[in-house]
Amino acid sequence: MHGRMAALTAAQHKLYLHGRVFPRDTSYNLAFAFRMPGGIDAVQLRRAVEGFLNTNIAFNTVFTEHDGEVKAVYDSDLRYEVPLIRYEGDAAELVQERMSRLAHRQIPADRWPLYEYAVVCDEHATYLTILMSHLICDAFSFYRVGHEIGRLYEDPSAQPAGADMSPLDFPDQPHPAPEALEFFRSMLSGLPTLSLEHLESSRNDEEILEGSHAWLPLDNELNGAIDKTVG
């Protein structure tokens, strides 16, 4: 694979190492299905999804090792073809079962694509099914995907917002936008605490969180990579 090569962000590095230590853990998979009843042009929807994916740097990324360092490799020449699946009758249960299987599927960091999209149609509705690795999409971006694809569906001539940006393009000391401050103020102002009650309740008399310990065998390479992260 060729293309722009860059160092991982701190968050990407930690997620990558987590995948190395726990290769069967799928807890960082992001899976979702949008159900859209009636009136949806499935071919146009697929075109909008492909336009969104194939012009977005994040979705043309894999993580591979070069000279002993893990790099994020962006390749703008990659093209993802969204499958269009048609069923007779009601496919709701089939879609649910499919997404359940996908959510527990391992997504290797070094193999493109780190996601799977599909458009599914039955006699009652159209579904957009999405599976993505957390390595290429954070939770906030994940929930913006539907809005962005909907905008491209309504206006095929529109350009995907932020498609040409990667995490490394963001400034080290960004200035908070008033809209962002207002958003988080509205979301957090009513909370009595930012702590998770079910975790805080497990603290002992010395205010120490108690839990279980697991011993993991690590080779020298992986042990050194983890040391660099926490050092």
Residue, then its C-alpha position, 0 to 999 in steps of 0.5 A: m500500500h502506498g500513500r501519505m505516511a504519518a505517525l499515529t496520534a496518541a489515541q491511535h497508538k493506544l488503540y493499536l497497542h490494545g489490539r496487539v495485546f488483546p487481538r480477539d477483543t472487539s469492544y472498539n468496533l462501532a456498529f449501527a443500522f439506519r432503517m429508512p421506511g419507503g421512498i428511498d432510492a437505494v442506488q442513489l444512497r449507495r452512490a452517496v455512501e461511496g462518495f462519502l467513503n472514497t473521498n475521506i482520508a480516515f476511510n482510506t487508512v491502514f496502520t502498518e509498521h515501517d522501520g520498527e515504528v507503526k505508521a498511519v498510511y493514507d491512500s487516496d487511490l483506494r475505492y470501496e464498493v458498497p454492496l446493495i443487498r435486496y430481500e423479499g418480505d421483511a429483512a429486519e431480523l436478518v439485518q439485526e442478525r447480520m449486524s450482531r455478527l459484524a459487531h463481533r468480527q475482528i478488524p485487523a488494523d493493517r488491512w484495508p478497509l477498517y470498516e464495512y458498509a452495505v445498503v440493504c433493501d426489503e419490501h418495507a424499508t431501506y437499511l444502511t448498515i455500518l461497521m467501523s474500527h474505532l481506530i479510524c472513527d471516534a464516537f462523535s464522528f460515528y454519529r455524524v456519519g448518518h447526517e453527512i451521508g443524508r446531506l450527500y444523498e439530498d445533494p449529489s453535487a455537495q462535497p463531503a465536509g472535512a473529508d480532506m482532514s486527518p487527525l494530524d492536521f488538527p492544531d496542537q492548541p486549538h481555540p475552542a469555538p463558541e458553538a462547541l462550548e455551548f454544545f458541551r455546556s448544554m450536554l453537561s451542565g445538568l450532571p452532578t458529576l462526571s464520574l461513573e457511579h458504578l465505578e466510584s462505588s467500588r472504591n475502598d476506604e482509602e479511595i482506591l479503585e479495586g479490581s481484578h488483575a490479569w497477567l499477560p505474556l508480552d514479547n520484548e517488542l510489544n513490551g517496549a512499545i507499551d513502555k513508550t506509550v506510558g513513559 
